[in-house]
């Protein structure tokens, strides 16, 4: 049986970012799986849209990320998009994580890259990311480029 979940992303230190509703599909050793059908409404300050493809999101049991897997046939430029975040926190039927700018992306061709390194570098200074937050976010670069 599925149940509704509110997915909330924030920006450091506590600014609004993307939010949407999803359905809790189940759990396994990796974490909690959430589903959102095509037509799901996603919004953030200054932007909103209805998705044109379904997606499934993994909220890990352990780890500082949220991974989204997109179905074919829509406008997403990739099939896997991993937001590097603070460790996601559950409060009832809401899961919240702070987006730390860096993303690991796997495009439709299978190519993998780290995205938004420039945004991370700028925000690191602008928002005075503490050293532990920088370490939390920076692991992804080594994982992708030095496996």
Steps between C-alpha positions, in 0.01 A plus 500: 500500500638840404474807717556869419833665581608863472852535356669825606839623383653804666810705419765580760449609766119478493362660184209356300575291193308229307199323654254242373268223610582135438378157600692272731547185291691294755830445672798272451862480613579817302232720656152633432372506141264779395307522174363799313293456183516723195301812579641539853517868602849615604564850629764729646507875550480653153434177308242224475399235249318171453739217418471343155639163606479271802786474744601286796711642782719313747539655844791298640511336842851641536674762294486863404311489170163451334496305170232543234442261208304633202280311259563544128306733280514828686714810518752386764853502356593186687374171639666535843545822697662485843469814712781522752329612820518497874378171645124490427279538809152354540231676704178304467410486130749770397863445401734801492861538385719802431622503139876561495513604132709209368322236297611171348324444170477204263382610158290292264819389318650360823751783549545596869612842625496732801283804433493848654855503638511874421178558698644303794822705494309831492248402767775356719636854535174697475319294765809414708459124483667350808789256438296191596234599244767542232638152579146359493443636150844453348514118529303467178776648283746229602237228471426596138843595370725270708292184552 
